[in-house]
Amino acid sequence: MTEDRADLLTLLRRLDDPQYREWPRDYDRRETAALFDRLVKRLEGDFACRCATEQDTQDSSEYGRVTVPAAATVRGTRIVICISKFGSLALVCADNPGAFLGTEEALTAGELDPNDLRKADRALGDLGYAVLPEELLESTYDGPSRLHHHVERPSWWHRFFGTF
């Protein structure tokens, strides 16, 4: 479910509770795992491949990642989908988070195929995830939670996908 930037920023602010930094107050690990498993199965079906996964990340507000291998994409660049423990937040990246300044740059550079991006976005949307653009997540964090002191310029990425 891709929304406009203002709506997504409102969602991030609503989910930002300084008392619950690693996961939200109502966090259900089993429910999160079940939804993640459905996402993996969906992506494996849509891309006709096995996807690598990392999940239940400790000391992080990121739950896990699903990687669509480069061999299964049109442009030969892997797609990494990061899932937060907060509000079914998701991020789609070409190659790796931070490799590009977002999917628009990856599309323009010819590293990400529009149909592959649509497949990933559609799978996430159908499962109820809110897809966040990397550009928004890289914007300066100005919420009430205290983030690690070692972070020079805290971003929304640090808040909802970073380590603690």
N, C-alpha and C positions, 0 to 999 in steps of 0.2 A: 504494500500500500504506500505508494510514493505520494507525499504531500508537499505543500509548498514550504519554503524555508521558515516563514514566520510560525506556521503551525507546528513544525518540527522543533523549533526552538522553544515554543510554549510547552510542548511535550517534555523536552529535556528539563526545563525548569520545574515542571510539575513532579517529575520523578526524582528530583534532586533533594534528598532528605539527609542533612548532615549527620543524623544519628545512625544512618544505615548507609555506610560508604561502599561496602563490598557487594552487598545484595540488598534488595528492598525488604521492607518490613514483612510483606506477604509472600516472600520467596518460597517457592515449592520446587525443590530440587528434582523430584520425580517428574513433575509436570514439565519442567524445563527440559529434562533429558528426553522425555517422550516426544515433545515437539521437535527437538533437535534430531532425534532419530527419524522422524517423519520427513524432515527437511533433507536429510542425507539420502533417504530412499527416493525421494522425489527427484533430487538432482542427479542421482545415479541413473534413474529412468530417463530423465529428460536429455542427459548428455551421453547416455549409453556407455557408461564406464563405472569403475570403482573410484570412489572419492576418498582421499585421506582425511582423517578427522583427528582433532585434538579436542578433548572435552573435560569439563569439570575442573577448570583451571583454578588452582589454589592461590590465595592471596591476590586475587584479581577480580575486578568487576566484569571481566570478560568470561563468559561461560565456556566458549570454545570456538573452533574454526572448522570449516569444511573447505577442502581444496579440490577443485575440479582440475584434473591434470591437463597440462598443455596439449597433450596428444588428442584430447577430446574437444578442443576448441578450434574454431575456424582459423584464427590467427596464430595459433601455436603459443599462446601466452596463457599460463594458468590463471584461474580465477579463484580468489580467496574470499570466503564469506565469513566475517567475524560476527559472533552472536554475543550480546551482552546479557548479564543476569537481570537487567532492568527492563521491564516493560516490553519484552520481545523486540528489542532494538537490534538492527542488523546493519552491517556495512559490507558493500561489495567492492572488491579491489581487483585491479588487473595486476598480476604477478605477486604483489605483497602490499600490505598497508604502507603508504609512504613512497612506493615506487613511482607513482604519478601523483599529480595534484588532484586526483579524482578520476572518475570514469570518463568524464568529458575529455580530459587531456589524453587519456589512453585511447579513446575512440579517434580523436583527431590525429594522434600519432600512428594510427593504424595497428595498434597492439591489442585492441579489443574489438570484437565484432559486435555490431548492434544487435543482431539476433541472439548471440550468446548472452549479452547483457539482459535482453528482454526475457530470456528463459530463466535466468537467475532471479530477476526482479519479480517475475510472475510466480515462481515457486514460493518466494518469500511472502509476497502479497496474499497468495491463496491460503497460506498458513497463518496469516494474521500478523506477520512481522512488520514493523515500521522501518523502512529502508532509509538510512541517513546518508546524505552525501558526505564524502570525506572532507570536502571544503568546509562544511558546517562544523564537523567534528574538530577540525584543526583551528577553528576560530578560538579566540581567547576565552577561557573559562572565567565567568564572573559570578558564579553561584555561591551559596553559603557554606559549602563543604570545604574542610581543610584538606588540601591535597599534599602529597609528599613534598618536603622542603627541597629535595634534590631536583625537582622539576623547575627549570628556569622560567618557562612561559607556560603555565598550565592551560590546557585546552579541554574542550568537551570530550575529546578522545581520552585524555587522562582520567576524567571523571567516570566515564561509563564503560571503558575498555581497558583501563590501565591497571597497574599493580599497586598493592598497598603493603 
